[in-house]
Amino acid sequence: MESNFTTKDTYLKHFSPRTYLETYYTFGPSISKESEILMHNLRKLSETFSLGRVKGDLLIDIGTGPTIYQLLSACESFKEIVVTDYTDQNREEVIQWLKKEPGAFDWSSVVKYVCELEGDREKWAEKEEKLRERVKQVLKCDVTQAQPLGPASLPQADCLLTAYCLEAACKDLPTYQQALKNLNSLLKPGGFLVLICALKSNYYMMGNERFSCLPLTQEEIEASLEKAGFMSEQIDVFPLNFSRTYTYNEGILYLVGRKLNTSMGIQN
Ligand code: SAH
């Protein structure tokens, strides 16, 4: 049976970084559901990275998209950050911001919010510079491949971060489980996985275009992680949904897990 799930080719042809950013990451004076979810994720990320539990040399963000919000706390705890995405125009959007090119998306109100969480709103320009300095590479990535980063040779990371990517990239549960196994190989034994997922979501809109999502429950995610050689250490489900005009979902899952130390963990 042919699946209608959004293909990789559709991402290349139809994913609009600007429409995505304007829909989901406008951080205006009126608090939308999208902003509430963003603020929640920023608080969780700040807790994870600022308390000193999750730190190290290398963090790889998988499916970065056109966004950098997810790295604002992590850049204080990791010396090097590598960002990755399948879609060329998303990597270009991030590079525009990194290089401070004219017309780059303005993340400053989000950066100020994170600085406020971390104790000093006035340090936002410094944080932007720190993040720009810490991002060492912007790479193509395909989570459905055994080597998601292709021929790029990187040391195994101390932390993998991935927000809203796997449910967009994987058409069914076996593909999702395999993608987690593929990612496992990029991480050191004992290394951390930070995962953000819109639960039970089956689509998200970008302008008039509908992009598929794999609807996942917390239990399916936990079981998939276990099969892929991870253990979950912290799971929170935030009972907030995106605006119904943009997305269907039933809460937002925030999870911190670790790659198992033993060789018993995974079989490919
Ligand atoms: N992390 C961002 C973007 C999520 S949107 C955020 O938090 O908002 C989903 C992202 O998954 C898109 O950027 C898309 O290009 C990427 N993606 C889709 N299929 C992929 C694949 N097979 N491998 C890697 N990334 C993929």
py3Dmol code that shows the C-alpha trace and the ligand (Angstrom):
import py3Dmol

protein = """\
ATOM      1  CA  MET A   1       0.000   0.000   0.000  1.00  0.00           C
ATOM      2  CA  GLU A   2       1.339   3.394  -0.883  1.00  0.00           C
ATOM      3  CA  SER A   3       1.807   5.676   2.065  1.00  0.00           C
ATOM      4  CA  ASN A   4       0.759   9.327   1.952  1.00  0.00           C
ATOM      5  CA  PHE A   5       3.351  10.267   4.528  1.00  0.00           C
ATOM      6  CA  THR A   6       5.290  13.414   3.605  1.00  0.00           C
ATOM      7  CA  THR A   7       8.409  12.402   1.689  1.00  0.00           C
ATOM      8  CA  LYS A   8      11.937  13.716   1.984  1.00  0.00           C
ATOM      9  CA  ASP A   9      11.539  15.197  -1.447  1.00  0.00           C
ATOM     10  CA  THR A  10       8.560  17.222  -0.243  1.00  0.00           C
ATOM     11  CA  TYR A  11      10.736  18.633   2.546  1.00  0.00           C
ATOM     12  CA  LEU A  12      13.272  19.776  -0.036  1.00  0.00           C
ATOM     13  CA  LYS A  13      10.639  21.251  -2.322  1.00  0.00           C
ATOM     14  CA  HIS A  14       8.003  22.607   0.028  1.00  0.00           C
ATOM     15  CA  PHE A  15       9.331  23.212   3.542  1.00  0.00           C
ATOM     16  CA  SER A  16       9.384  26.974   3.959  1.00  0.00           C
ATOM     17  CA  PRO A  17      11.688  27.997   6.817  1.00  0.00           C
ATOM     18  CA  ARG A  18      10.104  31.445   7.045  1.00  0.00           C
ATOM     19  CA  THR A  19       6.525  30.223   7.157  1.00  0.00           C
ATOM     20  CA  TYR A  20       7.510  27.638   9.780  1.00  0.00           C
ATOM     21  CA  LEU A  21       9.278  30.254  11.924  1.00  0.00           C
ATOM     22  CA  GLU A  22       6.474  32.768  11.620  1.00  0.00           C
ATOM     23  CA  THR A  23       3.841  30.152  12.469  1.00  0.00           C
ATOM     24  CA  TYR A  24       5.493  28.442  15.408  1.00  0.00           C
ATOM     25  CA  TYR A  25       8.173  30.832  16.693  1.00  0.00           C
ATOM     26  CA  THR A  26       6.660  34.304  16.702  1.00  0.00           C
ATOM     27  CA  PHE A  27       7.283  35.404  20.253  1.00  0.00           C
ATOM     28  CA  GLY A  28       5.059  38.425  20.388  1.00  0.00           C
ATOM     29  CA  PRO A  29       3.423  40.413  23.171  1.00  0.00           C
ATOM     30  CA  SER A  30       0.228  38.348  22.979  1.00  0.00           C
ATOM     31  CA  ILE A  31       0.846  34.867  24.322  1.00  0.00           C
ATOM     32  CA  SER A  32      -0.245  32.268  21.796  1.00  0.00           C
ATOM     33  CA  LYS A  33      -0.328  28.535  22.443  1.00  0.00           C
ATOM     34  CA  GLU A  34       2.791  28.276  20.304  1.00  0.00           C
ATOM     35  CA  SER A  35       4.618  30.759  22.575  1.00  0.00           C
ATOM     36  CA  GLU A  36       3.447  28.965  25.701  1.00  0.00           C
ATOM     37  CA  ILE A  37       4.833  25.702  24.379  1.00  0.00           C
ATOM     38  CA  LEU A  38       8.059  27.403  23.398  1.00  0.00           C
ATOM     39  CA  MET A  39       8.451  28.961  26.860  1.00  0.00           C
ATOM     40  CA  HIS A  40       7.801  25.597  28.473  1.00  0.00           C
ATOM     41  CA  ASN A  41      10.464  23.916  26.323  1.00  0.00           C
ATOM     42  CA  LEU A  42      12.923  26.720  27.070  1.00  0.00           C
ATOM     43  CA  ARG A  43      12.338  26.270  30.804  1.00  0.00           C
ATOM     44  CA  LYS A  44      12.881  22.507  30.578  1.00  0.00           C
ATOM     45  CA  LEU A  45      16.028  22.936  28.463  1.00  0.00           C
ATOM     46  CA  SER A  46      17.349  25.510  30.893  1.00  0.00           C
ATOM     47  CA  GLU A  47      16.779  23.123  33.825  1.00  0.00           C
ATOM     48  CA  THR A  48      18.503  20.296  31.958  1.00  0.00           C
ATOM     49  CA  PHE A  49      21.552  22.235  30.864  1.00  0.00           C
ATOM     50  CA  SER A  50      21.967  24.826  33.606  1.00  0.00           C
ATOM     51  CA  LEU A  51      21.987  22.493  36.582  1.00  0.00           C
ATOM     52  CA  GLY A  52      25.250  20.999  35.346  1.00  0.00           C
ATOM     53  CA  ARG A  53      24.009  17.423  35.024  1.00  0.00           C
ATOM     54  CA  VAL A  54      24.115  17.405  31.249  1.00  0.00           C
ATOM     55  CA  LYS A  55      27.379  18.872  29.964  1.00  0.00           C
ATOM     56  CA  GLY A  56      30.411  17.879  27.951  1.00  0.00           C
ATOM     57  CA  ASP A  57      32.470  18.490  24.845  1.00  0.00           C
ATOM     58  CA  LEU A  58      30.122  17.779  21.940  1.00  0.00           C
ATOM     59  CA  LEU A  59      26.374  18.136  21.491  1.00  0.00           C
ATOM     60  CA  ILE A  60      24.717  17.207  18.193  1.00  0.00           C
ATOM     61  CA  ASP A  61      21.263  18.604  17.457  1.00  0.00           C
ATOM     62  CA  ILE A  62      19.336  16.327  15.102  1.00  0.00           C
ATOM     63  CA  GLY A  63      16.776  17.900  12.771  1.00  0.00           C
ATOM     64  CA  THR A  64      17.586  21.431  13.855  1.00  0.00           C
ATOM     65  CA  GLY A  65      15.234  22.841  11.247  1.00  0.00           C
ATOM     66  CA  PRO A  66      15.481  26.620  10.853  1.00  0.00           C
ATOM     67  CA  THR A  67      15.522  27.136  14.658  1.00  0.00           C
ATOM     68  CA  ILE A  68      18.151  27.842  17.306  1.00  0.00           C
ATOM     69  CA  TYR A  69      15.998  28.228  20.472  1.00  0.00           C
ATOM     70  CA  GLN A  70      16.822  24.653  21.531  1.00  0.00           C
ATOM     71  CA  LEU A  71      20.535  25.487  21.795  1.00  0.00           C
ATOM     72  CA  LEU A  72      20.345  28.615  23.937  1.00  0.00           C
ATOM     73  CA  SER A  73      20.891  26.884  27.272  1.00  0.00           C
ATOM     74  CA  ALA A  74      22.988  24.035  25.861  1.00  0.00           C
ATOM     75  CA  CYS A  75      25.631  26.444  24.556  1.00  0.00           C
ATOM     76  CA  GLU A  76      26.573  27.211  28.168  1.00  0.00           C
ATOM     77  CA  SER A  77      27.359  23.546  28.893  1.00  0.00           C
ATOM     78  CA  PHE A  78      28.948  22.245  25.678  1.00  0.00           C
ATOM     79  CA  LYS A  79      32.173  23.350  24.044  1.00  0.00           C
ATOM     80  CA  GLU A  80      31.120  22.340  20.568  1.00  0.00           C
ATOM     81  CA  ILE A  81      27.710  22.115  18.951  1.00  0.00           C
ATOM     82  CA  VAL A  82      26.943  20.528  15.597  1.00  0.00           C
ATOM     83  CA  VAL A  83      23.568  21.307  14.024  1.00  0.00           C
ATOM     84  CA  THR A  84      22.026  19.068  11.385  1.00  0.00           C
ATOM     85  CA  ASP A  85      19.015  18.864   9.109  1.00  0.00           C
ATOM     86  CA  TYR A  86      17.847  17.037   6.020  1.00  0.00           C
ATOM     87  CA  THR A  87      16.415  20.117   4.359  1.00  0.00           C
ATOM     88  CA  ASP A  88      18.907  22.389   2.608  1.00  0.00           C
ATOM     89  CA  GLN A  89      16.922  25.599   3.072  1.00  0.00           C
ATOM     90  CA  ASN A  90      16.696  24.995   6.824  1.00  0.00           C
ATOM     91  CA  ARG A  91      20.442  24.678   7.144  1.00  0.00           C
ATOM     92  CA  GLU A  92      20.768  27.864   5.102  1.00  0.00           C
ATOM     93  CA  GLU A  93      18.341  29.687   7.406  1.00  0.00           C
ATOM     94  CA  VAL A  94      20.429  28.722  10.452  1.00  0.00           C
ATOM     95  CA  ILE A  95      23.644  29.752   8.696  1.00  0.00           C
ATOM     96  CA  GLN A  96      22.086  33.149   7.984  1.00  0.00           C
ATOM     97  CA  TRP A  97      21.517  33.640  11.694  1.00  0.00           C
ATOM     98  CA  LEU A  98      24.960  32.314  12.626  1.00  0.00           C
ATOM     99  CA  LYS A  99      26.604  34.710  10.200  1.00  0.00           C
ATOM    100  CA  LYS A 100      24.345  37.622  11.215  1.00  0.00           C
ATOM    101  CA  GLU A 101      23.369  38.074   7.602  1.00  0.00           C
ATOM    102  CA  PRO A 102      20.846  40.762   6.751  1.00  0.00           C
ATOM    103  CA  GLY A 103      17.324  39.380   6.887  1.00  0.00           C
ATOM    104  CA  ALA A 104      18.194  36.609   9.351  1.00  0.00           C
ATOM    105  CA  PHE A 105      15.333  35.649  11.680  1.00  0.00           C
ATOM    106  CA  ASP A 106      15.253  37.759  14.826  1.00  0.00           C
ATOM    107  CA  TRP A 107      15.525  35.453  17.848  1.00  0.00           C
ATOM    108  CA  SER A 108      16.380  38.242  20.300  1.00  0.00           C
ATOM    109  CA  SER A 109      13.133  38.162  22.321  1.00  0.00           C
ATOM    110  CA  VAL A 110      13.534  34.387  22.764  1.00  0.00           C
ATOM    111  CA  VAL A 111      17.193  34.834  23.745  1.00  0.00           C
ATOM    112  CA  LYS A 112      16.185  37.508  26.276  1.00  0.00           C
ATOM    113  CA  TYR A 113      13.624  35.155  27.794  1.00  0.00           C
ATOM    114  CA  VAL A 114      16.270  32.429  28.241  1.00  0.00           C
ATOM    115  CA  CYS A 115      18.726  34.912  29.752  1.00  0.00           C
ATOM    116  CA  GLU A 116      16.023  35.986  32.183  1.00  0.00           C
ATOM    117  CA  LEU A 117      15.515  32.341  33.181  1.00  0.00           C
ATOM    118  CA  GLU A 118      19.245  32.044  33.703  1.00  0.00           C
ATOM    119  CA  GLY A 119      19.354  35.163  35.866  1.00  0.00           C
ATOM    120  CA  ASP A 120      20.312  38.129  33.677  1.00  0.00           C
ATOM    121  CA  ARG A 121      18.174  39.317  30.778  1.00  0.00           C
ATOM    122  CA  GLU A 122      20.803  41.889  29.847  1.00  0.00           C
ATOM    123  CA  LYS A 123      23.256  39.199  28.763  1.00  0.00           C
ATOM    124  CA  TRP A 124      21.295  38.311  25.640  1.00  0.00           C
ATOM    125  CA  ALA A 125      23.769  39.720  23.100  1.00  0.00           C
ATOM    126  CA  GLU A 126      26.611  37.844  24.816  1.00  0.00           C
ATOM    127  CA  LYS A 127      24.619  34.629  24.669  1.00  0.00           C
ATOM    128  CA  GLU A 128      23.937  35.068  20.970  1.00  0.00           C
ATOM    129  CA  GLU A 129      27.666  35.484  20.404  1.00  0.00           C
ATOM    130  CA  LYS A 130      28.463  32.467  22.541  1.00  0.00           C
ATOM    131  CA  LEU A 131      26.056  30.270  20.599  1.00  0.00           C
ATOM    132  CA  ARG A 132      27.448  31.511  17.280  1.00  0.00           C
ATOM    133  CA  GLU A 133      30.939  30.654  18.494  1.00  0.00           C
ATOM    134  CA  ARG A 134      29.976  27.214  19.803  1.00  0.00           C
ATOM    135  CA  VAL A 135      28.250  25.982  16.640  1.00  0.00           C
ATOM    136  CA  LYS A 136      31.165  24.456  14.778  1.00  0.00           C
ATOM    137  CA  GLN A 137      29.414  22.692  11.911  1.00  0.00           C
ATOM    138  CA  VAL A 138      26.113  22.647  10.051  1.00  0.00           C
ATOM    139  CA  LEU A 139      25.643  19.213   8.476  1.00  0.00           C
ATOM    140  CA  LYS A 140      23.196  17.349   6.281  1.00  0.00           C
ATOM    141  CA  CYS A 141      21.478  14.575   8.175  1.00  0.00           C
ATOM    142  CA  ASP A 142      19.037  11.794   7.413  1.00  0.00           C
ATOM    143  CA  VAL A 143      17.779   9.938  10.464  1.00  0.00           C
ATOM    144  CA  THR A 144      16.523   7.068   8.311  1.00  0.00           C
ATOM    145  CA  GLN A 145      20.065   6.126   7.295  1.00  0.00           C
ATOM    146  CA  ALA A 146      22.329   3.824   9.324  1.00  0.00           C
ATOM    147  CA  GLN A 147      24.880   6.639   9.305  1.00  0.00           C
ATOM    148  CA  PRO A 148      22.631   9.679   9.754  1.00  0.00           C
ATOM    149  CA  LEU A 149      25.491  12.109   9.102  1.00  0.00           C
ATOM    150  CA  GLY A 150      26.809  10.246   6.066  1.00  0.00           C
ATOM    151  CA  PRO A 151      30.544  10.374   5.579  1.00  0.00           C
ATOM    152  CA  ALA A 152      31.074  13.226   8.084  1.00  0.00           C
ATOM    153  CA  SER A 153      33.418  11.947  10.738  1.00  0.00           C
ATOM    154  CA  LEU A 154      32.666  13.180  14.212  1.00  0.00           C
ATOM    155  CA  PRO A 155      33.607  11.822  17.623  1.00  0.00           C
ATOM    156  CA  GLN A 156      30.701  10.221  19.466  1.00  0.00           C
ATOM    157  CA  ALA A 157      28.751  12.986  21.177  1.00  0.00           C
ATOM    158  CA  ASP A 158      28.190  13.551  24.897  1.00  0.00           C
ATOM    159  CA  CYS A 159      24.633  14.605  24.139  1.00  0.00           C
ATOM    160  CA  LEU A 160      22.115  14.339  21.323  1.00  0.00           C
ATOM    161  CA  LEU A 161      19.230  16.758  21.238  1.00  0.00           C
ATOM    162  CA  THR A 162      16.244  16.386  18.954  1.00  0.00           C
ATOM    163  CA  ALA A 163      13.026  18.420  18.892  1.00  0.00           C
ATOM    164  CA  TYR A 164       9.978  17.561  16.759  1.00  0.00           C
ATOM    165  CA  CYS A 165      12.120  15.821  14.132  1.00  0.00           C
ATOM    166  CA  LEU A 166      11.685  12.072  14.453  1.00  0.00           C
ATOM    167  CA  GLU A 167       7.895  12.122  14.362  1.00  0.00           C
ATOM    168  CA  ALA A 168       8.126  14.241  11.193  1.00  0.00           C
ATOM    169  CA  ALA A 169      10.784  12.045   9.568  1.00  0.00           C
ATOM    170  CA  CYS A 170       9.406   8.562  10.328  1.00  0.00           C
ATOM    171  CA  LYS A 171       6.345   7.181   8.600  1.00  0.00           C
ATOM    172  CA  ASP A 172       5.669   4.323  11.015  1.00  0.00           C
ATOM    173  CA  LEU A 173       6.742   2.887  14.353  1.00  0.00           C
ATOM    174  CA  PRO A 174       9.380   0.463  12.961  1.00  0.00           C
ATOM    175  CA  THR A 175      10.986   3.378  11.064  1.00  0.00           C
ATOM    176  CA  TYR A 176      10.925   5.447  14.273  1.00  0.00           C
ATOM    177  CA  GLN A 177      12.584   2.646  16.234  1.00  0.00           C
ATOM    178  CA  GLN A 178      15.222   2.206  13.547  1.00  0.00           C
ATOM    179  CA  ALA A 179      15.888   5.969  13.484  1.00  0.00           C
ATOM    180  CA  LEU A 180      16.547   5.892  17.236  1.00  0.00           C
ATOM    181  CA  LYS A 181      18.992   3.029  16.698  1.00  0.00           C
ATOM    182  CA  ASN A 182      20.680   5.008  13.946  1.00  0.00           C
ATOM    183  CA  LEU A 183      21.042   7.963  16.304  1.00  0.00           C
ATOM    184  CA  ASN A 184      22.343   5.731  19.069  1.00  0.00           C
ATOM    185  CA  SER A 185      25.540   5.176  17.069  1.00  0.00           C
ATOM    186  CA  LEU A 186      26.313   8.911  17.206  1.00  0.00           C
ATOM    187  CA  LEU A 187      26.338   8.968  21.007  1.00  0.00           C
ATOM    188  CA  LYS A 188      28.944   7.851  23.568  1.00  0.00           C
ATOM    189  CA  PRO A 189      27.921   5.053  25.940  1.00  0.00           C
ATOM    190  CA  GLY A 190      26.377   6.834  28.932  1.00  0.00           C
ATOM    191  CA  GLY A 191      25.759   9.942  26.793  1.00  0.00           C
ATOM    192  CA  PHE A 192      22.543  11.923  27.075  1.00  0.00           C
ATOM    193  CA  LEU A 193      19.568  12.104  24.753  1.00  0.00           C
ATOM    194  CA  VAL A 194      17.197  15.066  25.096  1.00  0.00           C
ATOM    195  CA  LEU A 195      14.021  14.571  23.110  1.00  0.00           C
ATOM    196  CA  ILE A 196      11.024  16.838  22.552  1.00  0.00           C
ATOM    197  CA  CYS A 197       7.957  15.395  20.835  1.00  0.00           C
ATOM    198  CA  ALA A 198       4.408  16.543  20.073  1.00  0.00           C
ATOM    199  CA  LEU A 199       2.378  13.551  21.286  1.00  0.00           C
ATOM    200  CA  LYS A 200      -0.261  11.885  19.123  1.00  0.00           C
ATOM    201  CA  SER A 201       0.206  14.460  16.414  1.00  0.00           C
ATOM    202  CA  ASN A 202      -0.702  13.382  12.896  1.00  0.00           C
ATOM    203  CA  TYR A 203       0.024  16.567  10.963  1.00  0.00           C
ATOM    204  CA  TYR A 204       1.301  20.103  11.139  1.00  0.00           C
ATOM    205  CA  MET A 205       0.526  22.967   8.813  1.00  0.00           C
ATOM    206  CA  MET A 206       2.885  25.284   7.087  1.00  0.00           C
ATOM    207  CA  GLY A 207       0.777  27.900   5.404  1.00  0.00           C
ATOM    208  CA  ASN A 208      -1.651  25.875   3.310  1.00  0.00           C
ATOM    209  CA  GLU A 209       0.571  22.814   3.190  1.00  0.00           C
ATOM    210  CA  ARG A 210      -0.002  19.864   5.416  1.00  0.00           C
ATOM    211  CA  PHE A 211       3.035  17.919   6.621  1.00  0.00           C
ATOM    212  CA  SER A 212       2.674  14.464   8.111  1.00  0.00           C
ATOM    213  CA  CYS A 213       3.525  13.435  11.628  1.00  0.00           C
ATOM    214  CA  LEU A 214       3.666   9.996  13.182  1.00  0.00           C
ATOM    215  CA  PRO A 215       1.193   9.959  16.098  1.00  0.00           C
ATOM    216  CA  LEU A 216       3.078   8.591  19.103  1.00  0.00           C
ATOM    217  CA  THR A 217       2.134   7.881  22.694  1.00  0.00           C
ATOM    218  CA  GLN A 218       4.462   8.234  25.642  1.00  0.00           C
ATOM    219  CA  GLU A 219       4.464   4.433  26.010  1.00  0.00           C
ATOM    220  CA  GLU A 220       5.458   3.907  22.374  1.00  0.00           C
ATOM    221  CA  ILE A 221       8.303   6.368  22.718  1.00  0.00           C
ATOM    222  CA  GLU A 222       9.579   4.757  25.916  1.00  0.00           C
ATOM    223  CA  ALA A 223       9.411   1.261  24.432  1.00  0.00           C
ATOM    224  CA  SER A 224      11.160   2.411  21.246  1.00  0.00           C
ATOM    225  CA  LEU A 225      13.933   4.036  23.245  1.00  0.00           C
ATOM    226  CA  GLU A 226      14.470   0.885  25.246  1.00  0.00           C
ATOM    227  CA  LYS A 227      14.696  -1.220  22.084  1.00  0.00           C
ATOM    228  CA  ALA A 228      17.188   1.222  20.623  1.00  0.00           C
ATOM    229  CA  GLY A 229      19.528   0.980  23.615  1.00  0.00           C
ATOM    230  CA  PHE A 230      18.508   3.990  25.693  1.00  0.00           C
ATOM    231  CA  MET A 231      17.024   4.305  29.140  1.00  0.00           C
ATOM    232  CA  SER A 232      14.745   7.149  30.102  1.00  0.00           C
ATOM    233  CA  GLU A 233      15.716   9.125  33.189  1.00  0.00           C
ATOM    234  CA  GLN A 234      13.179  11.928  33.162  1.00  0.00           C
ATOM    235  CA  ILE A 235       9.886  12.262  31.354  1.00  0.00           C
ATOM    236  CA  ASP A 236       7.459  15.139  31.553  1.00  0.00           C
ATOM    237  CA  VAL A 237       4.277  15.562  29.611  1.00  0.00           C
ATOM    238  CA  PHE A 238       3.061  19.142  29.367  1.00  0.00           C
ATOM    239  CA  PRO A 239      -0.683  19.182  28.711  1.00  0.00           C
ATOM    240  CA  LEU A 240      -0.707  21.928  26.146  1.00  0.00           C
ATOM    241  CA  ASN A 241      -1.614  21.754  22.494  1.00  0.00           C
ATOM    242  CA  PHE A 242      -0.702  23.831  19.483  1.00  0.00           C
ATOM    243  CA  SER A 243      -3.499  25.898  17.911  1.00  0.00           C
ATOM    244  CA  ARG A 244      -5.873  23.557  16.143  1.00  0.00           C
ATOM    245  CA  THR A 245      -5.529  25.556  12.940  1.00  0.00           C
ATOM    246  CA  TYR A 246      -1.864  24.549  12.766  1.00  0.00           C
ATOM    247  CA  THR A 247      -1.498  21.133  14.353  1.00  0.00           C
ATOM    248  CA  TYR A 248      -3.253  18.335  16.136  1.00  0.00           C
ATOM    249  CA  ASN A 249      -1.421  17.055  19.224  1.00  0.00           C
ATOM    250  CA  GLU A 250      -2.129  15.800  22.729  1.00  0.00           C
ATOM    251  CA  GLY A 251       0.534  17.342  24.911  1.00  0.00           C
ATOM    252  CA  ILE A 252       4.258  17.852  24.593  1.00  0.00           C
ATOM    253  CA  LEU A 253       6.709  15.265  25.830  1.00  0.00           C
ATOM    254  CA  TYR A 254      10.090  16.279  27.222  1.00  0.00           C
ATOM    255  CA  LEU A 255      12.454  13.437  27.886  1.00  0.00           C
ATOM    256  CA  VAL A 256      16.019  13.063  29.097  1.00  0.00           C
ATOM    257  CA  GLY A 257      17.541   9.633  28.579  1.00  0.00           C
ATOM    258  CA  ARG A 258      20.919   7.998  28.324  1.00  0.00           C
ATOM    259  CA  LYS A 259      22.590   5.533  26.028  1.00  0.00           C
ATOM    260  CA  LEU A 260      23.082   2.278  27.888  1.00  0.00           C
ATOM    261  CA  ASN A 261      26.635   1.496  28.829  1.00  0.00           C
ATOM    262  CA  THR A 262      26.558  -2.186  28.127  1.00  0.00           C
ATOM    263  CA  SER A 263      27.051  -3.974  24.844  1.00  0.00           C
ATOM    264  CA  MET A 264      23.824  -5.897  25.592  1.00  0.00           C
ATOM    265  CA  GLY A 265      21.951  -2.777  24.558  1.00  0.00           C
ATOM    266  CA  ILE A 266      21.282  -2.981  20.869  1.00  0.00           C
ATOM    267  CA  GLN A 267      21.254  -5.259  17.925  1.00  0.00           C
ATOM    268  CA  ASN A 268      20.928  -3.656  14.541  1.00  0.00           C
TER     269      ASN A 268
END
"""
ligand_1 = """\
26
SAH
N 13.907 21.127 15.551
C 13.091 22.156 14.945
C 12.455 21.733 13.605
C 11.469 20.603 13.638
S 10.556 20.485 12.104
C 12.083 22.653 15.956
O 12.244 22.360 17.149
O 11.150 23.375 15.609
C 11.026 18.888 11.559
C 12.409 18.894 10.950
O 12.764 17.550 10.611
C 12.540 19.698 9.654
O 13.556 20.642 9.804
C 12.898 18.676 8.607
O 13.760 19.172 7.608
C 13.562 17.600 9.435
N 13.558 16.278 8.797
C 12.562 15.694 8.072
N 12.952 14.476 7.650
C 14.217 14.282 8.116
C 15.149 13.198 8.015
N 14.869 12.091 7.356
N 16.339 13.338 8.637
C 16.645 14.475 9.319
N 15.804 15.522 9.445
C 14.598 15.423 8.843
"""
view = py3Dmol.view(width=600, height=400)
view.addModel(protein, "pdb")
view.setStyle({"model": 0}, {"cartoon": {"style": "trace"}})
view.addModel(ligand_1, "xyz")
view.setStyle({"model": 1}, {"stick": {}})
view.zoomTo()
view.show()
